[in-house]
Amino acid sequence: MHVDRSILKSARRVVVKIGSRVLVQRTGRPDTRRMKELVRQVAQLRKEGREVIVVSSGAIGAGMEALGMKKRPTSVPDLQMAAAVGQSRLMATYDALFGAYGITIGQVLLTHADLNHRVRHLNARNTMLNLLEHAIVPIVNENDVVASEEIKFGDNDLLASLVSIMMEADALILLTTVDGFRLPAGTGRTKRASVLEGVDAKTLAHAVGKGSELSTGGMASKLQSAGMALSTGIPVVIANGRTDAIILDVTAGRDVGTFIHPAHLKSAGGIPMRKRWIAFFHKTRGAVTVDDGAVSALTEKGRSLLAAGIREVSGEFGEGHVVEVKAPDGRVIARGLSNYSSADIRVIKGHKTSEIQGLLGACDDEEVIHRDNLVVL
């Protein structure tokens, strides 16, 4: 199926995520030749007048090489130690390579806690905007030295998606060591999917690859992260970072990698920044399942979520936490900031607003989730 990739040609702000296996050899030693080729391409994009944000893995791998580790550590303290040793080496290599093109780089280390805290989120965004305005290339990585939970469960695919949403990027390129998402082609063979129209459960079921000793991601992770970016209108390409000129081929609109097209979705500008912060930069603490009437009120009429429309509550959460809103069939239709704890919602669910005070002794908020704090997905 032919799909016009011209949207990639016109992308002015591009986020490029470079995975560990692209940057690091099997031994854990950084692949300087590959890094040099990737930097050359980023420099060319800068020459074309584009802004580029690089989300780079490789700190733990570089630390492993420096410390003589043969395998990726499994304990959090050892992972943090490798990251602490490797991050400076990784940045020193980038600094030298970009310096050859007269380009200054800026290190940006982030955790999920930075992105879901409103003030720190805005500070991170403003810092990167200022770097871009001064023709500096931000090199972003997860702050593995302090982010123990992220080391165990997170990966830079998710970070790249969140950065692209936060920075309102025009395109997200996820570089890995395969030529894109692959579909079964019979007799045990697979073929590259040139185009995907969104990411659904069927697509995820075909995803293979669980990462390696040097990385935490896999194809499923990339597809899930791509789905987040797509939901704000950002096109995504998954491509082989070990192929020469791959970034330039992607941004030239050539048929390389897998192009995941958000044509059926509104642009990122359709979701206000604050609502994007609510929708994507928090780990949800629980969920409420609502009836069909509430689904219609939320998705079609732009209403707030009232207690009367809630049928079930799952998880434990407090006031102000982000929760998912699910339709009767289990689909997540929205996310929002809850005005009530899970314990209180279990008491008031299915009841009219006028009954809340009698049930709880007080009614501080008429809405369980106010429409200003609700994002329909």
N, C-alpha and C positions, 0 to 999 in steps of 0.2 A: 504494500500500500504506500503510495507516495504522499508525503505530507510536506508542505512548504516549511522549510527551516529558516526562512528569512528573518524570523524573529530573533534568531541567534546572531545574525549578521549585524543587526541594529542594537544589540545589547550594549549599553554604555557602562553598566556596573556589573561585573562578573565575579562570582565567588568560585574559586577553584579549590576543591578538597583533594589532597594528595595522601593516599593511604600508606601505611607502614611498608607493605610489601612492594610498593612502587619505589620507595626511597631507600630501602634497606636490603642488603643481600641476605642470603640464607644464614650466613654466619652471624648476622647482626651488625656487620660493618656497613656504615653508610655508603650508598652507591653514588659516589661523587659525579661520575659521568652522567648518570641519569638526572641528578639534581641540576647539573649544568645545562642540560638540554631543556628541562622544564623552566628554569630561570630565563633562558634565552627566549622562550615563547612568551612568558609573562612580560618580559621587556619589550617584545614586539607589540603586544597588545597595548602597553603603555604608550608606545610610539604612535599607535593608531588613534590615541586619544581616549582610550577606555580606562576605566578605573578597575583595579583588580585587588581582591582580598584573597589571600592564600590561607587556607586552613590546612595546617600540616601536621601529620603524625610523625613519628620517628624518634621522639625524645627517649622513650624507654629503650628502643632498639639501639640507639647511639650509646646510651648508658650501659647497656649490656656488653657492647663491644669494648668500651673503655674499662669496664670492671672485669672483663674476662669471663663473663657468664656465657655458658653454652646454650642454655635454654631460657625462655622467658620465665621469670620468677612467678610463683603462684601466691606468695604471701604479700599482703598489702605493704608492709614496711619495706620489703625488698623492691617492689614495684615503685614505690615512692623514692627510694634511694636511687634506682636506675634513672628515673625521670629527672631527679635533681642533678645528677651527674651529666646526663645526656642532653638536657635542654640547652645548656650553654654551648655545648659542642655543635648542636644542630643549628643554633642561631649564628654561631661564628662562621659556619660553612655558608649559610644563606647570605650573611653580610658580605663575605668575600666575593661570592658569585654575583650578587646584584650590584656590588660596588664596581665590578668590571664594566657595567653599563651606566655608571653614574647615578644609580638608583639607591636611595636611602630606604631602609626597612625599619619597621617598628614592631616590637614584640607585644602581643596582647594575649595574656593568659586568663582564661575564664573557667568558671565552674557553673553548674546549674544554679547554685545558690546566688551567683552574681546576676544571672539572667532573670530569675523569678523575683528578685528584690527590685521594686519599682525604681528607686533612686539609683542603685548600682547599675541596673539595666540601662537607664537613660545616660548615665555617665559613660558606660562602655560604648554606647551608640555615638554619643557626642565626640568622644575621643577618636573613634575610627573615622567619623566624618571629617574631623579636623586633620587627621593624617592624610586622608584622600585629597582634601583641599590643598594640602601642601605637597602633593605629588609623592607621598610616601606610601610604600606598599605595606599594609598590615600583615604580619605573619601571626595567625591565630592558632592557639593550641589549648587543649584542656589543661588546667592546672593540676596535673596528676599528683604533685607533691602534697597537696592538701585535700584533693577530691577523692577520698577513699571509696565512696559509694560509686562514683563515676568510673573508677578503675575497674571495679568488679562487674558493673552492669552497663556502663555507657560506652560510647564510641564516637569517633569524630565525624561519622556520617550524620548523626543527630546534631552535633555541634554545628556542622556546616549548614544544615538546613535551618537551624535557629538563627545563625548569623545572617543567612540570606534573607530571612523574613525580617529580622531586626533592622537590617540595612537597606531594605527595599530593593534588593538586587533585581537585575533584569534577566539573569540566567544563573543557574547552579550547575557546575560540572563536577561530577564525582569520579575521580580517577582510581582505577583498581588494576588488577592484573589479568582481566579477561576483556574481551572486545565488546561487552555489553551484556544485557539480559538474554539468556538463551532458553529457547523453547524446544520441547521434544520434536524430533524430525523422523521418528520411526527407527526401528532396528537398533535402538540404544544410542542413536546419534542425536545431536542437538544442532540448532541453527540460531544465529543471532536474530533477535527481534529488532528490526530497524526502528519501529515506532510502537509505543504503547499509548493508548488513550486512557490515562489515569492508572491508578493502582487499586486493585480489588482483591478479594480473598482468593479468587481463582489464580490470579497472577502470583500472589504470594506463595500459593501451594506449589508452584513450579520452581520457586527460588531454591538454589542449592549453594552450598559454601557457607561454612561456619567460622571463617577466619582461619588464622594459623597461629603458630607459636609467637609470631611477631605482631599480630594484630588481634583486635577483638571483634571486628565487624564481619559481615558476610553479605551475600546478595539480598537476603531478606531485610537486613538492616538498611541497606541502600534504598530498597524499594519503599520501606516504611518512611524513611527520612524524605525521600522524593515526594511521597504522598502529602507530607506536611507542607512542603514548599509549593506544590501544585495547588493546594487549597487556597493559597493567596495569589495565585496567578503566575507563579514563577516557573518557567520551563526548566526541565532537568535533562541532562545528558549523562549517562553512565558509559564510560569508555576506558580503553586500555592505556594507562599512563606510561607503559613501557614502550609505546609506539612513538617513534619520532614525529614531531610536529602535530601531535594529536590535539593539543589545545587550539592551535591555529586552524586545524581542519574543522573542529567543532564550531568555532566562532565564525568560520567562513560559510557555515551552513552545509558542509559536505555530509554525505551519507556514511557517517562513522558512528560507532557506539549505538546506544539505544536512546532515542529521543522520546521523552515522556512529555506529551503535549497537554497544556491546560486550556485548550481552545474552548471547551465547554464551560469554563469558569470565568468569573469576573476577575478583573485585574486586582492586584494587591491593594491598590488605592481605594478599593471599595470597602475595606475593613479598616476602621480607624486604628491608629497605633496602640491605643490603650486596650482595645478589644483584642488585638493580636497578642498583646502581652498576656491577657487573661487566657486566651485560647491555647497558646503554644508553649509558654514559658513556665508552666507550672506542672508538677506531677499531680495528677488528680488523686484525691484522698478517698473517694467513694463515688457512688452513683445513686440517682433516683430514677425510677421507672415511672413514666406518666401514662395517662390514658390517651385515647385518640383525640379527644376534645382539646387536651393540653397541647398535643403535637400540632394540631391545626392552629391554635392560638399563638404558639411560639414561632412556627415556621412560615405561616401565611399572614398573620395579622400583627406581628411584631409586639405581642403582649409579654408581660412578665409571667413568671411561673408562680402560681398560687398553690396553697396546700391542698385545695380541693381536687386538683388534677393529679396528685401524686398517689401512686399505688404501692410502690415498694421502695425500700431504702437498703443499700448495701455499703459495707465499709463503715469505718469510724472516722468522723471528721468534726471539726469545730466551726464556729462562726468565722466567716472570711476565707475559708478554704475553697479551693476550686473543685467542683464536682462535675461529673458527666451527667447529662440528661439523656435517658434512653427511651425509645419508643417501645410499645408493647412487644414488638418482634425482636427486641434486643439491639437495634441499630442505635448508635450514638448520634443524636441529632443536634446536640448543643453542649457547650461547657459554660460554667458561670461561677461567680462567687456567691456562696450560700450565706444567707442572713441568719440561718439557724444551724445548730449542731445536728448530727445524725440522730442523737437520742431524742431531741425535741421534735424532729420531723417525723420520727416513728409515732409520736403521740398525736400530732396534728394532721398527718396525711389523710386525705379523703374528707377533711372537714372544711367547712366554710370559714372565711377569714374572721367573721363575727364571733366564731366559737373559740378562737385561739386564746383569748384572754382567760376564758373559763377553764381551758385545758392546761395552760401553762402558768396562769397567774399574772401574765403580762403579755402585751402584744406590741413589741417595739417596732416590728415591721409587718406590713400587710402582705408583702411578697416574700416568698421563700428565696427567689432569685429575681432581682429587679432587671428589667430589660436593658438598662444601661450597663449592667454587669454581666450580660448574657451574650454569647456568640453562637449563632446558629451555624452549623457546619454543613 
